[in-house]
Amino acid sequence: MSRRVDLRSDTVTQPTPAMREAMATAIVGDDGYGEDETVTALEHLYAQIVGKPAAVFVPSGVMANQIAIRILTKPGDLILAGHTQHMVSFEMGAAARNSGVQFALVDDTSGAFELSEVQQVLDGEYDHQPHVAMVSVENTHMPSGGTPWDLAALEKLAGSIGTRPIHMDGARLFNAVVATGTPAASYASSATTVMSCLSKGLCAPVGSVLAGPSELMDEARIERKRLGGAMRQAGIIAAAGLLGLSTMTDRLAEDHDKAQHLALAFAERFSESEYNPMSCQTNIVAFSHERARELVSLLEARGVVGDTIAPTRVRFVTHADVSDADVDFCIDAIRNFTWN
Ligand SMILES: *Cc1c(COP(=O)(O)O)cnc(C)c1O
């Protein structure tokens, strides 16, 4: 069979053999009664890593974001967020449907926000506009190419929004940690709530964790129940998440290294896109190209499988199941790419 390298997302990763073993032998109980030791251990470990008092295990990253919105806003409020964030563009309008909130959007082409633009949006409140109840940041910021937030920029943002809470969509927080050397707890200290996915680069099959102050996490448990996300012997999946958090974060550096090699090849072959390979700091190659869909489908025919994330934007994501030989194969296909 000819080679097929799946770079659509880091969500395609298979659980490791150690994870399957841990899942098979996990001590479990009914988490509805708070009796699943493995779930509790996972929640404690994540809370400790991000420096928050409590955490809640949830089925998905989308649910973590949606719960954060429900505990930090009231219907009719505004959420200040970047145009292209997951919460804004990739959750099927869930914030409106679940929480009755609207977004006040700022430019996030580079991943971060301009403070002057943020101030303009916040000041709308003095001109008969709705209250901005919370600010959402994405770290790493996926659509810009997995860009980690600069800690100083994040702290500046936090210092300029009054008492409003920040929710950090840290689906790929550990990619940011590995790329910048900034500890997860330092990033999270600017945020009231923070979530991370266990099912992406960390290779667990299912689940995300949301952390924050204890009273808010008590509310989060109620909202999780309302959304149908409370689980029973969930230690079976939490066991894999525990291994993801405790053993799989350092290896993300390998994904970053592979993405950098791909970024250089893409930038060279598709120079018309003006893609700067140095903008690829973690595991995501994303750039704009007028013929994005054609580019993706022609590369797929040659065994390099990516995706589009907007009509003219392509994305290729590295992960644990991409080998060095796979990267060489992809680079070859990119270099030899032709438009027919
Ligand atoms: C994947 C992702 C999510 C959602 O996670 P799911 O587990 O797929 O629901 C949220 N935010 C960002 C930035 C993501 O990349």
PDBQT file of the ligand as one rigid body, heavy atoms in Angstrom, charges set to zero:
ROOT
HETATM    1  C1  LIG A 401      -9.565  21.097  19.425  1.00  0.00    +0.000 C 
HETATM    2  C2  LIG A 401      -9.782  22.422  20.048  1.00  0.00    +0.000 A 
HETATM    3  C3  LIG A 401     -10.880  22.634  20.887  1.00  0.00    +0.000 A 
HETATM    4  C4  LIG A 401     -11.955  21.608  21.085  1.00  0.00    +0.000 C 
HETATM    5  O1  LIG A 401     -11.568  20.374  21.527  1.00  0.00    +0.000 OA
HETATM    6  P1  LIG A 401     -12.467  19.074  21.202  1.00  0.00    +0.000 P 
HETATM    7  O2  LIG A 401     -11.954  18.078  22.179  1.00  0.00    +0.000 OA
HETATM    8  O3  LIG A 401     -12.235  18.741  19.779  1.00  0.00    +0.000 OA
HETATM    9  O4  LIG A 401     -13.896  19.435  21.474  1.00  0.00    +0.000 OA
HETATM   10  C5  LIG A 401     -10.987  23.881  21.466  1.00  0.00    +0.000 A 
HETATM   11  N1  LIG A 401     -10.100  24.854  21.237  1.00  0.00    +0.000 NA
HETATM   12  C6  LIG A 401      -9.038  24.689  20.437  1.00  0.00    +0.000 A 
HETATM   13  C7  LIG A 401      -8.074  25.788  20.236  1.00  0.00    +0.000 C 
HETATM   14  C8  LIG A 401      -8.863  23.463  19.794  1.00  0.00    +0.000 A 
HETATM   15  O5  LIG A 401      -7.823  23.297  18.974  1.00  0.00    +0.000 OA
ENDROOT
TORSDOF 0
